Amino acid sequence: MAVIDGNRIAAALIAELKAEVAAAAGRPPCLALVRVGDDPASISYVRKKGQTAAEIGIESRNLLPPATIDQAALEGLVESLNRDPGVDGILVQSPLPPPLDERAVFQRIAPEKDVDGFHPVNVGKLAQDDDSGFTSCTPAGIMELLARSGVRLEGKHVVVIGRSLIVGKPTALLALRRTANATVTVCHSKTVGLPALARLADVLIVAIGRPAFVTADMVKPGAVVIDVGMNRVADATKKSGYRLVGDVDYEAVAPRASLITPVPGGVGPMTVAMLMRNTVKAARQRRAPA
Ligand SMILES: NC(=O)c1ccc[n+]([C@@H]2O[C@H](COP(=O)([O-])OP(=O)(O)OC[C@H]3O[C@@H](n4cnc5c(N)ncnc54)[C@H](OP(=O)(O)O)[C@@H]3O)[C@@H](O)[C@H]2O)c1
């Protein structure tokens, strides 16, 4: 068994992006980060995104409307960023405080600045194997982890557990692309016989949000296991009072797997790195002559 080191792979990607930004002519790429309200997790995610942008040489702008902002005003803010020629990428940090309609806000983002890849135009381009769009960051990060770990998907059976719009579904579409050529099974909460399907996987990708859901008996010996889950479980020995665990019972599954991602330090660091890659791509595409 070997561990896929997401921190190391993300650092390599960040170094490559830094070199690309340094070599490009003109102003640096610019990422607008919209954080509504003061949710502590959102504060820390947006801070991390701004820090990584700075490390690469991407300019970031923080827009911090209060949780009381109404739907029309928030969509108006997004529209103003769409029109701003100095902004290449727009990220609206999820989750938005209720009663704001997150999906409606995401749909307001101009597709060519939608670096999170949630706009229907970008989801459609993913389904059509059209590389001009933006792929959501966690699924793109999973594919990058696999590629940089030497895992080729062609002819392999990939089983994805979870069908969310943010992780499961786009991951399945990426594995199915003609450039990847996996055979894909997608499982969800209504799947019958899930353990037997999981056991068929050459590559098992788990994104459900249930601590230690995948046990050793659900994994084929030698499988590659990608654990997307990020679950907080109470831990009095930690200063924060909790620790992060994945959706896979790591200690039991790791000895059976050929490759496995840890939590933390697996998929997580790749998500921010891929956001940066999308931002650099947005800037490059916006500058290319029409
Ligand atoms: N590492 C990262 O950067 C990153 C990024 C995003 C998310 N995550 C983590 O990944 C996990 C999943 O996130 P998400 O946004 O995809 O979650 P989500 O929107 O809640 O979707 C969860 C999916 O899992 C399925 N599911 C739930 N319980 C199940 C069960 N017992 N058996 C089979 N399927 C089950 C659901 O099925 P139904 O569709 O039938 O309800 C759904 O499709 C979470 O722990 C989240 O924190 C990590």
The ligand as an ORCA input file, in Angstrom:
! r2SCAN-3c Opt
* xyz 0 1
  N     -12.033     17.354     -0.042
  C     -12.735     18.371     -0.538
  O     -12.188     19.358     -1.024
  C     -14.232     18.254     -0.519
  C     -15.001     19.045     -1.392
  C     -16.392     18.858     -1.385
  C     -16.972     17.944     -0.511
  N     -16.179     17.238      0.352
  C     -16.739     16.249      1.291
  O     -17.224     15.150      0.521
  C     -18.384     14.593      1.162
  C     -19.525     14.608      0.175
  O     -19.810     15.948     -0.196
  P     -20.998     16.319     -1.193
  O     -21.040     17.812     -1.307
  O     -20.877     15.508     -2.430
  O     -22.248     15.797     -0.309
  P     -23.805     15.781     -0.594
  O     -24.194     16.867     -1.541
  O     -24.469     15.683      0.731
  O     -24.032     14.386     -1.375
  C     -23.821     13.178     -0.725
  C     -24.080     12.024     -1.669
  O     -23.829     10.825     -0.967
  C     -24.940      9.971     -1.095
  N     -25.119      9.217      0.137
  C     -25.378      9.708      1.388
  N     -25.496      8.690      2.266
  C     -25.317      7.548      1.561
  C     -25.323      6.183      1.912
  N     -25.544      5.782      3.173
  N     -25.080      5.281      0.937
  C     -24.854      5.677     -0.339
  N     -24.837      6.955     -0.735
  C     -25.060      7.884      0.217
  C     -26.126     10.861     -1.358
  O     -27.111     10.112     -2.033
  P     -28.517     10.750     -2.530
  O     -28.180     11.546     -3.754
  O     -29.335      9.548     -2.824
  O     -29.026     11.586     -1.399
  C     -25.495     11.961     -2.190
  O     -25.491     11.635     -3.566
  C     -18.582     15.439      2.415
  O     -17.914     14.820      3.505
  C     -17.900     16.758      2.085
  O     -17.454     17.445      3.243
  C     -14.822     17.386      0.342
*
